[in-house]
Structures are given as C-alpha cells and as structure tokens.
Amino acid sequence: MSYTVNSSILLTDLPINDRPQAVASAGFTRAEFWWPFPTPTPSDAEIQEFVDALKNAGVQLTGLNFYAGDMPGGERGVLSQPARSEEFQANIDAVVKIAQATGCKAFNALYGNRLDGEDAAEQDRIGVENLQRAADAVAPFGGVVLLEPVSGTEAYPLKTAADALAIIEKVGRDNVKLLADFYHLAVNGDDVERAIEDHAANFGHIQIADNPGRNEPGTGELPLEKWIDRSRELGYGGVIGLEYKASQEDPFAWLPREKRA
C-alpha cells in the first residue's frame, strides 16, 4: 500500500512550506495539497519556495488542487461559476508550472457551488469548457484532472459518483477521471461498493477518512481497508490519499511506520 499525506487538512499547525519536512519526518515520501496559495496566480518566487520545500524534504508531490476560492468560507471551486471562470483559467498556468517543476501528474478540480440566480445549465456548460481547458493543459506531460463528489456543502452539485461521471462524460477527455473519496461518498449516501465494482479500474485517485468524524481510519465505522483492497483487485493502481482530520496528537499513530513510505 502506498499512501500520500494530504498536507492541507493534516499538519495544519505548521506553515505550508514546513509541511513537506513534517511529512518526511513522519516516514512518508509522498504528499498532496489543496491549492497552497491565497490567490490563483502566485508569483514565481512563491511557487519556487513551495517547490524547494518539497525537494529539500525529499517528498514527491502526488496531487494538487486547482484554485478553489475561499475554502474556509465555504467555496468549493470556481470553474463552473461565470464570474470566476477567468480566475480558474489564469490558475491553470500556475498549476502547470508547479507540475513541471515537481513531476506532479494529478490535479483536483473542485467543480464549484451552485449560485442563486445563475442558470444551472449555464454553470455546467462553463464547467465542462473549463475542465476541457485544464485537461488539455496537463495532457502533454501525462497529467490527469480529477473531479470529486463532495459532502458537507449543500450547494455543491456533485454528491455521488454518478454525478461526477455524468460531467466527465460531457467533458470527453480521457485524462479527466473520478476522484473517489470514500468518506464523501459514504456521507452522501452513495453506494460505495457499487461505485468500486463499476469504476475502480478507472478511478483517478482514492482518498480516505473514517465516518463519523472524518478522522483516522479505525476511528469510525467505514470498511476502508476492504474498499481499498477491492479497488486494487479491480485494477486501481494509484496511491491512497490520507485526507482526514487528526483526532489525536500523532495523526499517523494508526499506521505502523514501516508501512508509510
């Protein structure tokens, strides 16, 4: 089993550029991040500092979110929102720069909440076009754009695997794939086992947290190990993203150190 530490939901007591070293000190060699900058278009110096932090720690960046707006304020992406579309498009260049500097190949594009007063069909049209732009931008170096069902935000329209797959079909690019976050799918009442049986071989990425609580594996009731094993049996060959909230001082105590790298 290969794990990657989501260093935007974990290790939050540290500045962003200190987190890769904390990942390495905990015995891991891979990390993923939500968008690590406050704006969609950070300076070259800001990008270089982030890249250097990863390289100096010897940590491989396995996943990066596109700019998603004000996440603490409840935003969950901007790519399907007419007034924010240009922000997303401008962000693509910054994502590509980071990808080329780090070798990262997986990029999570949060779809964006539905907006009062905006036509849902128009939001979907813009969303599909922007996903196509993103997919075409990362395709030359083997990049994959991930589309994720999300829980906890009523206005976010993609709640099940089927919701995301319907958009992916409209995008029509082979390098746009489902991000199967087992926590989000379970909380939203989706049939996780059915999604695994039908789509595991084409999952772009898997993330995990237990439920209730969104804490470490083993703190809740989800059969995460069973779901991961079955996904692998059916052809999923990627890493497993640890995207949970720590419930104790050592967020990785559940996982023996020899199984982390």
C-alpha positions in Angstrom: 0.0 0.0 0.0 1.3 3.4 -1.0 0.0 6.4 0.9 0.2 10.2 0.2 -0.4 12.7 3.0 -2.9 15.4 2.4 -0.9 18.2 3.9 -3.7 20.8 3.7 -6.1 19.0 6.1 -3.3 17.5 8.1 -0.3 19.2 9.8 -2.2 22.5 9.8 -0.3 23.8 12.8 2.7 24.4 10.5 3.2 26.9 7.7 2.6 25.4 4.3 6.3 25.3 3.3 7.2 23.5 6.6 4.8 20.7 6.0 6.8 18.6 3.5 9.6 18.2 6.0 7.0 17.1 8.6 5.7 14.6 6.1 9.2 13.2 5.7 9.9 13.2 9.4 6.8 11.1 9.9 8.2 8.5 7.5 6.2 9.3 4.3 7.7 10.1 0.9 4.6 11.5 -0.8 2.2 14.4 -0.2 -0.7 16.1 -1.8 -2.0 19.6 -1.3 -5.1 21.7 -1.8 -4.2 24.9 -3.6 -1.4 26.2 -1.2 -1.6 29.9 -2.1 -4.2 32.6 -1.3 -4.6 33.7 -4.9 -4.9 31.8 -8.2 -1.8 33.4 -9.6 1.1 33.3 -7.1 4.4 34.9 -8.0 7.2 32.8 -9.5 9.1 33.3 -6.1 6.1 31.9 -4.2 6.0 28.9 -6.5 9.7 28.3 -6.2 9.6 28.4 -2.4 6.9 25.7 -2.4 8.8 23.6 -4.9 12.0 24.0 -2.9 10.3 22.9 0.3 9.2 19.6 -1.4 12.6 19.0 -3.0 14.5 19.8 0.2 12.4 17.3 2.2 12.7 14.6 -0.5 8.9 14.5 -0.8 7.1 13.8 -4.1 4.1 15.9 -4.8 1.4 13.4 -6.0 -1.6 15.7 -6.1 -2.5 19.3 -6.2 -5.9 21.1 -6.3 -6.6 23.9 -8.7 -7.6 27.2 -7.1 -10.9 26.6 -5.3 -11.8 30.0 -3.9 -12.2 30.7 -0.2 -12.4 27.1 1.1 -12.7 28.1 4.8 -15.5 30.5 3.8 -17.5 27.6 2.1 -16.4 28.0 -1.5 -15.7 24.7 -3.3 -14.2 25.6 -6.6 -14.8 28.4 -9.1 -14.6 26.7 -12.5 -18.3 26.4 -13.1 -19.1 30.0 -11.9 -19.5 32.5 -14.7 -18.0 35.4 -12.8 -15.0 33.3 -11.6 -14.2 31.5 -14.8 -11.3 33.8 -15.7 -9.7 33.1 -12.2 -9.7 29.4 -12.9 -8.3 29.8 -16.4 -5.5 32.1 -15.1 -4.7 29.5 -12.4 -4.1 26.8 -15.0 -0.7 28.3 -15.9 0.4 28.3 -12.3 -0.6 24.7 -11.8 1.3 23.7 -15.0 4.4 25.5 -13.7 4.3 23.5 -10.4 3.6 20.3 -12.2 6.6 20.8 -14.5 8.9 21.6 -11.5 7.7 18.7 -9.3 6.6 15.9 -11.6 3.1 16.0 -10.2 0.5 14.5 -12.5 -2.8 14.6 -10.6 -4.9 17.7 -10.3 -8.2 18.0 -8.4 -10.6 20.5 -9.9 -13.4 21.2 -7.4 -16.4 22.0 -9.5 -17.9 25.0 -7.7 -21.2 25.6 -5.8 -24.4 26.4 -7.5 -25.2 30.1 -7.3 -28.5 31.7 -6.6 -29.8 33.5 -9.7 -27.5 31.6 -12.1 -28.8 29.0 -14.5 -27.5 25.6 -13.6 -27.2 24.5 -17.2 -25.0 27.6 -18.0 -22.8 26.7 -15.0 -22.5 23.2 -16.3 -21.6 24.5 -19.8 -18.9 26.7 -18.4 -17.7 24.0 -16.0 -17.3 21.5 -18.9 -15.4 24.0 -21.0 -13.0 24.8 -18.2 -12.4 21.1 -17.4 -11.6 20.7 -21.1 -9.1 23.5 -20.9 -7.5 22.1 -17.8 -7.3 18.6 -19.2 -5.7 19.8 -22.4 -3.1 21.9 -20.5 -1.9 18.9 -18.4 -2.2 16.3 -21.1 1.3 16.9 -22.7 3.1 15.6 -19.6 0.6 12.8 -18.7 -1.4 14.9 -16.3 -4.9 13.8 -15.1 -7.7 16.2 -13.9 -9.7 14.8 -11.1 -13.4 15.5 -10.4 -14.7 14.9 -6.9 -18.1 14.4 -5.3 -18.0 16.4 -2.0 -20.1 16.3 1.2 -20.9 19.0 3.7 -21.8 21.7 1.3 -25.4 21.6 0.1 -24.8 24.0 -2.9 -22.1 21.7 -4.3 -23.9 19.8 -7.1 -21.7 16.7 -7.3 -22.5 14.4 -4.4 -22.3 10.9 -5.9 -20.0 9.1 -8.2 -22.7 9.2 -10.9 -23.0 13.0 -10.6 -19.3 13.4 -11.3 -19.2 10.7 -14.0 -22.0 12.5 -15.9 -19.9 15.7 -16.1 -16.8 13.7 -17.0 -18.7 12.1 -19.9 -19.6 15.6 -21.2 -16.0 16.7 -20.9 -15.0 14.0 -23.3 -11.3 13.8 -22.3 -9.6 10.6 -21.4 -7.5 12.3 -18.8 -10.4 13.5 -16.7 -11.2 10.9 -14.0 -13.2 10.4 -10.9 -11.7 11.1 -7.5 -13.2 8.6 -5.2 -13.2 10.0 -1.7 -14.7 7.1 0.2 -15.6 9.4 3.1 -17.5 12.0 1.0 -19.3 9.2 -1.0 -20.4 7.4 2.2 -21.6 10.5 4.0 -23.6 11.5 0.9 -25.4 8.1 1.0 -23.8 6.8 -2.2 -23.4 3.1 -2.8 -19.6 3.0 -2.4 -19.3 -0.7 -3.1 -21.3 -0.3 -6.3 -19.1 2.5 -7.4 -16.0 0.4 -6.7 -17.4 -2.6 -8.6 -18.3 -0.5 -11.6 -15.5 2.1 -11.8 -12.4 1.2 -9.7 -10.2 0.3 -12.6 -10.8 3.9 -13.9 -10.5 5.8 -10.6 -8.1 8.7 -11.0 -7.4 8.7 -7.2 -8.7 7.4 -3.9 -8.9 9.4 -0.7 -9.9 8.2 2.7 -11.2 9.3 6.1 -13.4 7.4 8.6 -17.0 8.2 9.5 -18.4 9.6 11.7 -15.9 12.3 12.5 -13.8 12.4 9.3 -10.9 11.2 11.4 -8.2 8.5 11.1 -9.0 5.0 9.7 -10.2 2.9 12.6 -12.0 5.7 14.5 -15.3 5.1 12.8 -17.4 2.5 11.0 -16.3 2.6 7.3 -14.7 -0.6 5.9 -11.9 1.4 4.4 -9.4 -1.5 4.1 -12.0 -3.7 2.5 -12.9 -1.0 -0.1 -9.2 -0.3 -0.8 -8.4 -3.9 -1.3 -11.3 -4.5 -3.6 -10.4 -1.4 -5.6 -6.9 -2.8 -6.1 -8.3 -6.2 -7.1 -10.3 -4.5 -9.8 -7.4 -2.6 -11.2 -6.8 0.6 -9.2 -3.0 1.1 -9.1 -2.6 4.5 -7.6 -1.7 5.8 -4.2 -4.2 6.3 -1.3 -4.7 9.9 -0.1 -4.9 10.4 3.6 -7.4 13.2 3.8 -8.7 13.2 7.3 -8.8 15.4 10.4 -6.4 14.3 13.2 -8.2 13.3 16.4 -5.0 12.9 18.4 -1.6 14.4 18.8 0.0 11.9 16.4 -2.1 11.9 13.3 -0.4 8.8 12.0 -0.4 6.6 15.1 -2.8 4.1 13.4 -0.3 3.3 10.7 3.0 1.4 11.6 6.0 3.4 10.4 7.3 0.6 8.2 4.1 0.9 6.1 4.3 4.6 5.5 6.9 5.1 2.8 
